Amino acid sequence: MGVSPIRRRIAFINEKGGSCKTTLASNVGDYLSRVKGQRVLLVDLDPQGQLGKVLGVDVGALRKTALDMLLDVVMGEDAPPTLPVVKARHPRLDLIPANKSLALFPQEVAAHGGEEYFCLREAVEPSTDYDFILFDAPPSFGTITLNVLLAATEVLLPVPLTYLALDGAAELTRTVEMVRSRFGHPALQISLVVPTFARRTRMAAEILEKLRQHFPKQIAQTVLGYSVLIDQAQSCSKTIFEYAPRSVAARWMTAVAEELLARDPARLSG
């Protein structure tokens, strides 16, 4: 595999559902393109298709989705594969959408006898159009999640401040180490751990402290609470920067995006 010309490829991932990963991917992607002038590709790899939904895309009516992109690689039909890009409202923000058909990917790969783990990497590596590719991974470990981790070089891990979420964070750490060693992908790293759904309770404070101990270098300074404005924005198929750009929620998303920019591995290693 060659080295991708894309500057940063970041997986928004948590093996537990309801962690805020899709909210973060959509809003961070919008901020990077809208405010920072970056060329951003959002790739939805969750069969629920929620990344497209919150950006106003009718995912059920699509003719081409992330599944088609992956199967093009499996069957070797396009070289390089055609990316089924949907233009978002901002000119520097693109989307590869998904819908429930993506859940058929493991069966389709088995039927065609193809290589199942590196399809996503092979699909996106030839592109020179983007500064960032942000992957929204499914909330469980499987073939698709493994594709995401092998295509990405960084992980943004959102962790709700709940007891069970700590276990999920530990699982993800083990998964990243497995991908680094077993699949020969040492470049993969957890760049940012973002605490989400913070509450003013003793348990939430204790969990936050444990996260800081476990991820002393990766933990974000920004802690996300709950904002009804984010739900309202998503119900209108908008990002928080479109719906309520002066809100506290918009400031949270701005701060996370700026922290992610500051964690640029190329800049830090230079």
C-alpha positions in Angstrom: 0.0 0.0 0.0 1.3 3.5 -0.8 1.3 6.4 1.4 -1.9 8.4 1.1 -1.6 12.0 -0.1 -4.5 13.0 2.2 -3.1 14.9 5.1 -5.3 13.5 7.9 -7.6 10.5 8.0 -9.5 10.3 11.3 -12.0 7.7 12.6 -14.7 8.8 14.9 -15.4 5.6 16.7 -16.7 4.0 19.8 -17.7 0.4 20.0 -20.7 1.4 22.1 -23.7 3.3 20.7 -24.9 6.7 21.8 -21.5 8.2 22.3 -21.9 11.4 20.2 -19.6 10.2 17.4 -21.9 11.1 14.5 -22.7 14.5 16.1 -19.0 15.2 16.5 -18.1 14.0 12.9 -20.7 16.1 11.3 -20.0 19.3 13.3 -16.2 19.0 13.3 -16.3 18.4 9.6 -18.5 21.4 9.0 -16.3 23.6 11.2 -13.1 22.5 9.4 -14.6 23.3 6.0 -16.7 26.4 6.9 -14.4 28.2 9.3 -10.9 26.8 8.6 -11.3 26.6 4.8 -10.2 22.9 4.7 -11.4 20.4 2.1 -13.2 17.7 4.0 -14.8 14.4 3.1 -17.2 12.8 5.5 -17.5 9.0 5.0 -20.5 7.3 6.7 -19.7 3.7 7.5 -22.6 3.2 9.8 -25.6 1.3 8.3 -28.0 3.6 10.2 -27.0 6.3 7.8 -27.3 9.1 10.4 -24.4 11.2 9.1 -26.2 11.8 5.9 -29.5 12.4 7.6 -28.2 15.1 9.8 -26.7 16.8 6.7 -30.1 16.7 4.9 -29.5 13.8 2.6 -32.3 11.3 1.9 -30.2 8.2 2.3 -33.0 5.8 1.5 -33.3 7.2 -2.0 -29.6 7.0 -3.0 -28.5 5.0 -5.9 -24.8 4.9 -4.9 -23.6 4.6 -1.3 -20.5 3.6 0.7 -21.5 -0.1 0.0 -21.0 0.4 -3.8 -17.6 2.0 -3.2 -16.4 -0.9 -1.1 -17.8 -3.5 -3.5 -16.1 -1.8 -6.4 -12.8 -2.6 -4.7 -13.8 -6.2 -3.9 -14.8 -6.9 -7.6 -12.0 -4.7 -9.1 -14.4 -2.9 -11.3 -12.9 0.6 -11.0 -9.3 1.5 -10.7 -9.3 3.7 -8.8 -12.8 3.1 -7.4 -15.4 5.8 -8.0 -16.3 7.7 -4.9 -20.1 8.1 -4.6 -19.7 11.7 -3.3 -22.7 13.8 -2.4 -22.2 17.5 -2.2 -23.0 19.1 1.2 -24.3 22.6 1.6 -20.8 24.0 2.1 -18.7 23.9 -1.1 -15.6 22.4 0.7 -17.6 19.7 2.5 -18.4 16.4 0.7 -20.2 13.3 2.0 -20.1 9.6 1.1 -23.4 8.4 2.5 -24.5 5.1 3.8 -27.8 3.4 4.4 -29.0 0.0 5.8 -27.7 -1.8 2.7 -24.2 -1.4 4.1 -25.0 -4.1 6.6 -24.8 -6.6 3.7 -21.1 -5.9 3.1 -19.7 -9.0 4.9 -22.1 -11.3 3.0 -21.3 -9.6 -0.3 -17.6 -10.0 0.3 -18.0 -13.7 1.1 -20.1 -14.2 -2.1 -17.4 -12.6 -4.3 -14.4 -14.1 -2.5 -12.7 -10.8 -2.2 -10.3 -9.2 0.3 -12.5 -7.8 3.0 -10.2 -5.8 5.3 -8.5 -3.2 3.1 -11.4 -2.2 0.8 -11.9 1.2 2.4 -8.2 2.1 2.4 -7.9 1.2 -1.3 -11.0 3.2 -2.1 -9.8 6.5 -0.5 -6.1 6.4 -0.9 -5.9 7.5 -4.5 -7.9 10.7 -3.8 -5.9 14.0 -3.7 -9.0 16.2 -3.3 -9.1 16.5 0.5 -7.2 17.8 3.5 -9.3 15.7 5.9 -11.2 12.4 5.6 -13.4 11.8 8.6 -14.9 8.3 9.0 -18.1 7.8 11.1 -17.7 4.1 12.2 -20.5 1.7 13.2 -21.1 1.3 17.0 -19.8 -2.3 17.1 -16.7 -4.2 16.1 -16.8 -6.1 12.8 -15.6 -6.1 9.3 -16.7 -2.6 8.6 -15.1 -1.2 11.7 -11.8 -3.0 10.9 -11.9 -1.4 7.4 -12.3 2.0 9.1 -9.3 1.5 11.4 -7.1 0.3 8.6 -8.0 3.3 6.4 -7.5 5.8 9.2 -4.3 7.0 10.8 -6.0 8.6 13.8 -8.9 7.9 16.1 -11.1 10.4 17.9 -12.8 8.5 20.7 -15.9 10.1 22.3 -16.6 8.7 25.7 -19.9 9.4 27.6 -19.3 9.9 31.3 -21.1 6.7 32.3 -19.8 3.6 34.0 -20.2 1.3 31.1 -18.5 3.7 28.7 -15.2 3.2 30.5 -15.3 -0.4 29.5 -16.0 0.6 25.9 -13.0 2.9 26.0 -10.8 0.1 27.2 -12.1 -2.2 24.5 -11.3 0.4 21.8 -7.8 0.8 23.1 -7.2 -3.0 22.8 -8.7 -3.0 19.3 -6.4 -0.2 18.2 -3.4 -2.1 19.6 -4.6 -5.2 17.8 -4.8 -3.4 14.5 -1.4 -1.8 15.0 0.3 -5.1 15.6 -1.7 -7.9 13.9 -2.5 -5.9 10.7 0.8 -4.1 10.5 -0.6 -0.6 10.8 1.7 1.1 13.4 0.7 4.6 12.2 -2.8 4.3 13.8 -3.1 6.2 17.1 -5.7 7.7 19.4 -5.3 11.4 18.9 -8.2 12.7 21.0 -10.5 11.4 23.7 -13.5 13.6 24.1 -15.7 13.3 27.2 -19.4 13.6 26.3 -22.8 14.0 28.0 -21.2 15.4 31.2 -23.5 15.9 34.2 -22.8 17.5 37.5 -22.7 14.3 39.5 -20.0 12.6 41.6 -20.0 9.6 39.3 -19.4 11.7 36.2 -16.6 13.5 37.9 -15.0 10.2 39.0 -15.2 8.8 35.4 -13.7 11.9 34.0 -10.8 11.6 36.4 -10.3 8.0 35.4 -10.2 9.0 31.7 -7.6 11.6 32.5 -5.5 9.0 34.2 -5.9 6.4 31.4 -5.4 8.9 28.6 -3.1 11.6 30.0 -1.9 12.8 26.6 -5.0 12.2 24.5 -7.8 13.5 26.8 -9.5 16.7 25.5 -9.7 19.8 27.6 -13.2 20.3 26.2 -15.9 18.4 28.0 -19.2 18.2 26.2 -22.5 18.5 28.1 -26.0 18.0 26.8 -27.6 20.6 24.6 -31.1 20.4 23.3 -30.0 22.7 20.5 -28.0 19.9 19.0 -31.0 17.7 18.9 -33.0 20.6 17.4 -30.4 21.2 14.8 -30.3 17.6 13.7 -34.0 17.4 13.5 -33.8 20.2 11.0 -30.9 18.4 9.2 -28.4 21.1 10.1 -25.1 21.3 11.9 -25.0 23.5 15.1 -23.0 26.1 13.1 -25.9 26.4 10.7 -28.6 26.3 13.4 -27.2 28.1 16.4 -23.7 29.4 15.6 -23.5 31.6 18.8 -24.7 28.9 21.2 -22.7 27.1 23.9 -23.0 23.9 21.9 -21.3 25.6 18.9 -18.5 26.7 21.2 -18.1 23.1 22.4 -17.8 21.9 18.8 -15.4 24.7 17.9 -13.2 23.8 20.8 -13.1 20.1 19.9 -12.2 20.9 16.3 -9.4 23.3 17.4 -8.0 20.7 19.8 -8.1 18.1 16.9 -6.2 20.6 14.7 -3.6 21.1 17.4 -3.0 17.3 17.6 -1.8 17.1 14.0 0.8 14.3 14.0 2.8 15.9 11.2 3.0 19.2 13.1 3.8 17.5 16.4 6.5 15.3 14.9 8.0 18.2 12.9 
